[in-house]
């Protein structure tokens, strides 16, 4: 049995990552964000918020 991961960061999967995410990082089965200086990762892990 095998599976292929959908890269949610590409937008081609029909899953459009949150626009508040400064840099999308694909993970197996999901994604997380890297935030610009002056912002921190929101507890949901998929958006950035001001500090």
Biopython code that builds the backbone (N, CA, C, O; Angstrom):
import numpy as np
from Bio.PDB.StructureBuilder import StructureBuilder

atoms = [
    (1, "UNK", "N", (0.845, -1.181, 0.000)),
    (1, "UNK", "CA", (0.000, 0.000, 0.000)),
    (1, "UNK", "C", (0.884, 1.235, 0.000)),
    (1, "UNK", "O", (1.864, 1.310, 0.741)),
    (2, "UNK", "N", (0.534, 2.193, -0.828)),
    (2, "UNK", "CA", (1.273, 3.452, -0.847)),
    (2, "UNK", "C", (0.304, 4.588, -1.142)),
    (2, "UNK", "O", (-0.816, 4.370, -1.602)),
    (3, "UNK", "N", (0.751, 5.777, -0.871)),
    (3, "UNK", "CA", (-0.066, 6.952, -1.137)),
    (3, "UNK", "C", (0.844, 8.068, -1.607)),
    (3, "UNK", "O", (2.056, 8.030, -1.394)),
    (4, "UNK", "N", (0.261, 9.044, -2.234)),
    (4, "UNK", "CA", (1.048, 10.207, -2.628)),
    (4, "UNK", "C", (0.505, 11.421, -1.884)),
    (4, "UNK", "O", (-0.706, 11.591, -1.737)),
    (5, "UNK", "N", (1.404, 12.239, -1.431)),
    (5, "UNK", "CA", (1.040, 13.439, -0.689)),
    (5, "UNK", "C", (0.601, 14.523, -1.661)),
    (5, "UNK", "O", (1.232, 14.723, -2.699)),
    (6, "UNK", "N", (-0.473, 15.219, -1.330)),
    (6, "UNK", "CA", (-0.912, 16.381, -2.099)),
    (6, "UNK", "C", (-0.197, 17.595, -1.538)),
    (6, "UNK", "O", (-0.230, 17.833, -0.331)),
    (7, "UNK", "N", (0.443, 18.359, -2.395)),
    (7, "UNK", "CA", (1.126, 19.572, -1.952)),
    (7, "UNK", "C", (0.105, 20.702, -1.876)),
    (7, "UNK", "O", (-0.224, 21.319, -2.888)),
    (8, "UNK", "N", (-0.391, 20.968, -0.673)),
    (8, "UNK", "CA", (-1.401, 22.004, -0.473)),
    (8, "UNK", "C", (-0.880, 23.392, -0.816)),
    (8, "UNK", "O", (-1.669, 24.308, -1.051)),
    (9, "UNK", "N", (0.422, 23.558, -0.847)),
    (9, "UNK", "CA", (1.011, 24.868, -1.117)),
    (9, "UNK", "C", (0.947, 25.250, -2.593)),
    (9, "UNK", "O", (1.093, 26.425, -2.930)),
    (10, "UNK", "N", (0.732, 24.289, -3.468)),
    (10, "UNK", "CA", (0.711, 24.585, -4.895)),
    (10, "UNK", "C", (-0.594, 25.218, -5.351)),
    (10, "UNK", "O", (-0.628, 25.898, -6.377)),
    (11, "UNK", "N", (-1.664, 25.003, -4.603)),
    (11, "UNK", "CA", (-2.956, 25.541, -4.987)),
    (11, "UNK", "C", (-3.640, 24.722, -6.071)),
    (11, "UNK", "O", (-4.832, 24.904, -6.320)),
    (12, "UNK", "N", (-2.901, 23.818, -6.724)),
    (12, "UNK", "CA", (-3.473, 23.000, -7.787)),
    (12, "UNK", "C", (-4.349, 21.880, -7.233)),
    (12, "UNK", "O", (-5.129, 21.278, -7.971)),
    (13, "UNK", "N", (-4.227, 21.602, -5.953)),
    (13, "UNK", "CA", (-4.963, 20.503, -5.344)),
    (13, "UNK", "C", (-6.396, 20.874, -5.015)),
    (13, "UNK", "O", (-7.170, 20.028, -4.566)),
    (14, "UNK", "N", (-6.757, 22.136, -5.236)),
    (14, "UNK", "CA", (-8.080, 22.596, -4.847)),
    (14, "UNK", "C", (-8.089, 23.111, -3.419)),
    (14, "UNK", "O", (-9.066, 23.720, -2.984)),
    (15, "UNK", "N", (-7.013, 22.874, -2.688)),
    (15, "UNK", "CA", (-6.863, 23.400, -1.340)),
    (15, "UNK", "C", (-6.004, 24.643, -1.460)),
    (15, "UNK", "O", (-4.847, 24.569, -1.875)),
    (16, "UNK", "N", (-6.567, 25.782, -1.099)),
    (16, "UNK", "CA", (-5.830, 27.036, -1.227)),
    (16, "UNK", "C", (-5.407, 27.467, 0.169)),
    (16, "UNK", "O", (-6.252, 27.788, 1.005)),
    (17, "UNK", "N", (-4.100, 27.475, 0.425)),
    (17, "UNK", "CA", (-3.648, 27.804, 1.767)),
    (17, "UNK", "C", (-4.043, 29.226, 2.136)),
    (17, "UNK", "O", (-4.221, 30.086, 1.273)),
    (18, "UNK", "N", (-4.174, 29.448, 3.416)),
    (18, "UNK", "CA", (-4.619, 30.725, 3.973)),
    (18, "UNK", "C", (-3.759, 31.866, 3.455)),
    (18, "UNK", "O", (-2.532, 31.772, 3.469)),
    (19, "UNK", "N", (-4.381, 32.933, 3.002)),
    (19, "UNK", "CA", (-3.653, 34.078, 2.435)),
    (19, "UNK", "C", (-2.823, 34.803, 3.493)),
    (19, "UNK", "O", (-1.956, 35.605, 3.147)),
    (20, "UNK", "N", (-3.073, 34.537, 4.778)),
    (20, "UNK", "CA", (-2.284, 35.138, 5.854)),
    (20, "UNK", "C", (-1.006, 34.352, 6.130)),
    (20, "UNK", "O", (-0.247, 34.694, 7.037)),
    (21, "UNK", "N", (-0.773, 33.318, 5.363)),
    (21, "UNK", "CA", (0.439, 32.508, 5.486)),
    (21, "UNK", "C", (1.512, 33.135, 4.606)),
    (21, "UNK", "O", (1.340, 33.210, 3.390)),
    (22, "UNK", "N", (2.615, 33.584, 5.195)),
    (22, "UNK", "CA", (3.643, 34.280, 4.423)),
    (22, "UNK", "C", (4.461, 33.339, 3.559)),
    (22, "UNK", "O", (4.783, 33.672, 2.418)),
    (23, "UNK", "N", (4.802, 32.174, 4.080)),
    (23, "UNK", "CA", (5.505, 31.154, 3.289)),
    (23, "UNK", "C", (4.921, 29.796, 3.642)),
    (23, "UNK", "O", (5.021, 29.346, 4.784)),
    (24, "UNK", "N", (4.327, 29.161, 2.682)),
    (24, "UNK", "CA", (3.693, 27.861, 2.891)),
    (24, "UNK", "C", (4.749, 26.761, 2.844)),
    (24, "UNK", "O", (5.607, 26.753, 1.961)),
    (25, "UNK", "N", (4.683, 25.831, 3.802)),
    (25, "UNK", "CA", (5.601, 24.697, 3.870)),
    (25, "UNK", "C", (4.762, 23.421, 3.865)),
    (25, "UNK", "O", (4.017, 23.157, 4.809)),
    (26, "UNK", "N", (4.888, 22.640, 2.807)),
    (26, "UNK", "CA", (4.122, 21.405, 2.693)),
    (26, "UNK", "C", (4.640, 20.376, 3.692)),
    (26, "UNK", "O", (5.849, 20.214, 3.858)),
    (27, "UNK", "N", (3.719, 19.684, 4.355)),
    (27, "UNK", "CA", (4.049, 18.562, 5.228)),
    (27, "UNK", "C", (3.197, 17.377, 4.776)),
    (27, "UNK", "O", (2.268, 17.558, 3.990)),
    (28, "UNK", "N", (3.487, 16.203, 5.245)),
    (28, "UNK", "CA", (2.714, 15.030, 4.850)),
    (28, "UNK", "C", (1.291, 15.170, 5.381)),
    (28, "UNK", "O", (1.062, 15.172, 6.591)),
    (29, "UNK", "N", (0.351, 15.284, 4.465)),
    (29, "UNK", "CA", (-1.060, 15.369, 4.825)),
    (29, "UNK", "C", (-1.543, 16.739, 5.237)),
    (29, "UNK", "O", (-2.714, 16.890, 5.588)),
    (30, "UNK", "N", (-0.681, 17.749, 5.207)),
    (30, "UNK", "CA", (-1.100, 19.072, 5.654)),
    (30, "UNK", "C", (-0.101, 20.113, 5.178)),
    (30, "UNK", "O", (0.622, 19.893, 4.206)),
    (31, "UNK", "N", (-0.062, 21.242, 5.864)),
    (31, "UNK", "CA", (0.926, 22.286, 5.611)),
    (31, "UNK", "C", (1.043, 23.154, 6.855)),
    (31, "UNK", "O", (0.175, 23.131, 7.728)),
    (32, "UNK", "N", (2.114, 23.910, 6.923)),
    (32, "UNK", "CA", (2.296, 24.888, 7.985)),
    (32, "UNK", "C", (2.875, 26.138, 7.341)),
    (32, "UNK", "O", (3.144, 26.156, 6.140)),
    (33, "UNK", "N", (3.063, 27.172, 8.132)),
    (33, "UNK", "CA", (3.531, 28.448, 7.596)),
    (33, "UNK", "C", (4.804, 28.905, 8.277)),
    (33, "UNK", "O", (5.059, 28.590, 9.439)),
    (34, "UNK", "N", (5.592, 29.647, 7.534)),
    (34, "UNK", "CA", (6.722, 30.383, 8.092)),
    (34, "UNK", "C", (6.328, 31.848, 7.976)),
    (34, "UNK", "O", (5.846, 32.288, 6.933)),
    (35, "UNK", "N", (6.535, 32.601, 9.048)),
    (35, "UNK", "CA", (6.071, 33.986, 9.105)),
    (35, "UNK", "C", (7.222, 34.974, 8.949)),
    (35, "UNK", "O", (8.358, 34.692, 9.331)),
    (36, "UNK", "N", (6.909, 36.132, 8.382)),
    (36, "UNK", "CA", (7.881, 37.211, 8.228)),
    (36, "UNK", "C", (8.235, 37.813, 9.584)),
    (36, "UNK", "O", (7.524, 37.606, 10.567)),
    (37, "UNK", "N", (9.344, 38.563, 9.633)),
    (37, "UNK", "CA", (9.737, 39.267, 10.856)),
    (37, "UNK", "C", (8.592, 40.161, 11.319)),
    (37, "UNK", "O", (7.926, 40.804, 10.507)),
    (38, "UNK", "N", (8.372, 40.196, 12.620)),
    (38, "UNK", "CA", (7.303, 41.006, 13.191)),
    (38, "UNK", "C", (5.981, 40.269, 13.297)),
    (38, "UNK", "O", (5.001, 40.817, 13.801)),
    (39, "UNK", "N", (5.947, 39.021, 12.822)),
    (39, "UNK", "CA", (4.746, 38.190, 12.895)),
    (39, "UNK", "C", (5.102, 36.889, 13.594)),
    (39, "UNK", "O", (6.269, 36.501, 13.657)),
    (40, "UNK", "N", (4.087, 36.226, 14.113)),
    (40, "UNK", "CA", (4.284, 34.926, 14.737)),
    (40, "UNK", "C", (3.242, 33.959, 14.204)),
    (40, "UNK", "O", (2.188, 34.367, 13.715)),
    (41, "UNK", "N", (3.547, 32.684, 14.303)),
    (41, "UNK", "CA", (2.636, 31.656, 13.829)),
    (41, "UNK", "C", (1.412, 31.602, 14.737)),
    (41, "UNK", "O", (1.536, 31.501, 15.957)),
    (42, "UNK", "N", (0.247, 31.668, 14.138)),
    (42, "UNK", "CA", (-1.016, 31.544, 14.868)),
    (42, "UNK", "C", (-1.107, 30.113, 15.404)),
    (42, "UNK", "O", (-0.557, 29.200, 14.788)),
    (43, "UNK", "N", (-1.784, 29.895, 16.531)),
    (43, "UNK", "CA", (-1.895, 28.536, 17.072)),
    (43, "UNK", "C", (-2.462, 27.507, 16.086)),
    (43, "UNK", "O", (-2.218, 26.311, 16.242)),
    (44, "UNK", "N", (-3.213, 27.955, 15.080)),
    (44, "UNK", "CA", (-3.755, 27.002, 14.107)),
    (44, "UNK", "C", (-2.675, 26.440, 13.185)),
    (44, "UNK", "O", (-2.911, 25.466, 12.470)),
    (45, "UNK", "N", (-1.471, 27.062, 13.199)),
    (45, "UNK", "CA", (-0.344, 26.578, 12.413)),
    (45, "UNK", "C", (-0.422, 26.881, 10.933)),
    (45, "UNK", "O", (0.486, 26.531, 10.179)),
    (46, "UNK", "N", (-1.498, 27.529, 10.505)),
    (46, "UNK", "CA", (-1.685, 27.777, 9.076)),
    (46, "UNK", "C", (-1.866, 29.249, 8.741)),
    (46, "UNK", "O", (-2.312, 29.583, 7.644)),
    (47, "UNK", "N", (-1.526, 30.129, 9.668)),
    (47, "UNK", "CA", (-1.578, 31.562, 9.378)),
    (47, "UNK", "C", (-0.630, 32.301, 10.315)),
    (47, "UNK", "O", (-0.195, 31.770, 11.337)),
    (48, "UNK", "N", (-0.321, 33.548, 9.937)),
    (48, "UNK", "CA", (0.568, 34.391, 10.729)),
    (48, "UNK", "C", (-0.235, 35.528, 11.339)),
    (48, "UNK", "O", (-1.235, 35.976, 10.777)),
    (49, "UNK", "N", (0.219, 35.983, 12.494)),
    (49, "UNK", "CA", (-0.443, 37.112, 13.153)),
    (49, "UNK", "C", (0.621, 38.063, 13.671)),
    (49, "UNK", "O", (1.738, 37.652, 13.985)),
    (50, "UNK", "N", (0.261, 39.348, 13.757)),
    (50, "UNK", "CA", (1.193, 40.343, 14.273)),
    (50, "UNK", "C", (1.531, 40.068, 15.721)),
    (50, "UNK", "O", (0.703, 39.569, 16.483)),
    (51, "UNK", "N", (2.774, 40.404, 16.100)),
    (51, "UNK", "CA", (3.201, 40.160, 17.489)),
    (51, "UNK", "C", (2.680, 41.238, 18.398)),
    (51, "UNK", "O", (2.935, 41.206, 19.602)),
]
sb = StructureBuilder()
sb.init_structure("model")
sb.init_model(0)
sb.init_chain("A")
sb.init_seg("    ")
for serial, (resi, resn, name, xyz) in enumerate(atoms, 1):
    if name == "N":
        sb.init_residue(resn, " ", resi, " ")
    sb.init_atom(name, np.array(xyz, "f"), 0.0, 1.0, " ", f" {name:<3s}", serial, name[0])
structure = sb.get_structure()
